[in-house]
Amino acid sequence: MKRILSIIIIALVINNIQAQKTVSIQAKGSLESPNPCDCVEISEITNKHNPADILNGMEKCIKKKEFDKAAKLFAIAGVYGKYDSYRVKDKSAHQALLVLQQKVLLNVNEDEKNNVIASLKKVLKKGSEELNQVCQEIRKVGAPKYHPKYMIQHGIQAFIKKDGNGLTENFKSDESWKLALKSYLHCDE
């Protein structure tokens, strides 16, 4: 009897825990897309677009079934997000790019997702001429020139009174830009 009562109590506790509401708290500006892109070529992206803006364009490309174009937008958004992770001080904010990418992929059906993955493998294949072209196009756009509010506001520091602008001190832009291209896309390998 005692054992059955214990099992019932445990089951009720587990059920109660599962029934609790999940509350999502976001700081103003978290994952913000102030200048959303359309489904465009990399050459139409400017270094004032942040990854949230660019990934909006990627999602539009997927809906239009322009999967190679979507893969290229994924590439530049990724390089920009990687660069931002080097310059944003709050490490808890660095998953902002991943969250934005997941948001796009949650909004597409399985067939679209498979087509995007196939295009990503083709367009961004390490050492391929297509990847080399993508790297050149991204270099022409240049390193980001926006303040990475979308990422800064995504971290825990956005909820804590803080000083400064959220960026690391003595940031080495040129060095970080080259590193983002190499580490995210394997440009020049």
C-alpha positions, 0 to 999 in steps of 0.5 A, spaced: 500 500 500 505 504 501 509 503 495 502 504 491 501 511 494 508 513 493 508 511 486 501 515 485 505 521 489 511 521 484 506 521 478 502 527 480 508 531 482 511 529 475 504 531 472 504 537 475 511 539 473 509 537 466 503 542 466 507 548 468 507 554 463 513 555 460 515 563 460 519 566 455 523 572 457 526 576 451 530 583 452 527 588 447 531 588 441 533 580 442 534 577 435 531 583 432 531 584 424 531 592 423 532 591 415 529 584 413 531 582 406 528 579 400 530 573 397 536 576 393 543 574 391 549 576 396 551 582 392 544 585 394 546 584 401 550 590 405 554 590 411 548 594 414 544 587 414 545 583 420 544 575 420 536 576 422 535 580 416 539 576 412 535 569 414 529 573 413 531 573 406 533 565 406 526 563 409 523 567 403 528 563 398 526 557 401 518 558 400 520 560 393 524 554 392 530 558 390 534 553 395 541 555 392 540 562 393 537 560 400 544 556 401 548 563 400 544 567 404 545 562 410 553 562 408 553 570 409 548 570 415 553 565 418 559 569 417 556 575 420 554 571 426 560 568 427 564 575 426 559 578 431 560 572 436 567 575 436 565 582 438 560 581 443 562 580 450 557 576 453 558 569 451 551 567 453 549 571 447 553 567 442 547 562 441 543 568 437 545 565 430 543 558 432 536 560 434 535 564 428 537 559 424 533 554 427 527 559 427 528 559 419 528 551 419 522 550 424 518 554 419 519 550 413 516 543 411 520 536 411 521 537 403 523 544 403 528 542 409 531 536 405 532 541 399 535 546 403 540 541 406 542 538 399 543 545 396 548 547 403 552 541 401 553 543 394 554 550 394 558 550 401 562 544 399 569 545 402 574 546 397 569 547 391 569 552 386 562 554 388 564 555 395 570 559 393 565 564 389 561 565 395 567 567 399 569 572 394 562 575 394 561 575 401 568 579 401 566 584 397 560 585 401 565 586 407 565 586 414 559 588 418 558 595 420 552 595 424 551 594 432 550 587 433 544 589 438 540 582 435 545 578 439 547 583 445 540 583 447 539 576 446 544 574 452 543 574 460 547 581 460 541 584 457 537 583 463 543 586 468 544 593 469 551 594 465 556 599 463 558 600 456 555 598 449 556 590 449 562 589 445 569 587 447 574 592 448 580 592 443 576 588 438 581 587 432 576 587 426 580 585 420 583 579 424 576 577 426 573 578 419 578 573 416 577 568 422 570 568 421 570 567 413 575 561 415 572 558 421 565 558 419 566 557 411 573 554 410 574 560 405 581 559 402 582 552 404 
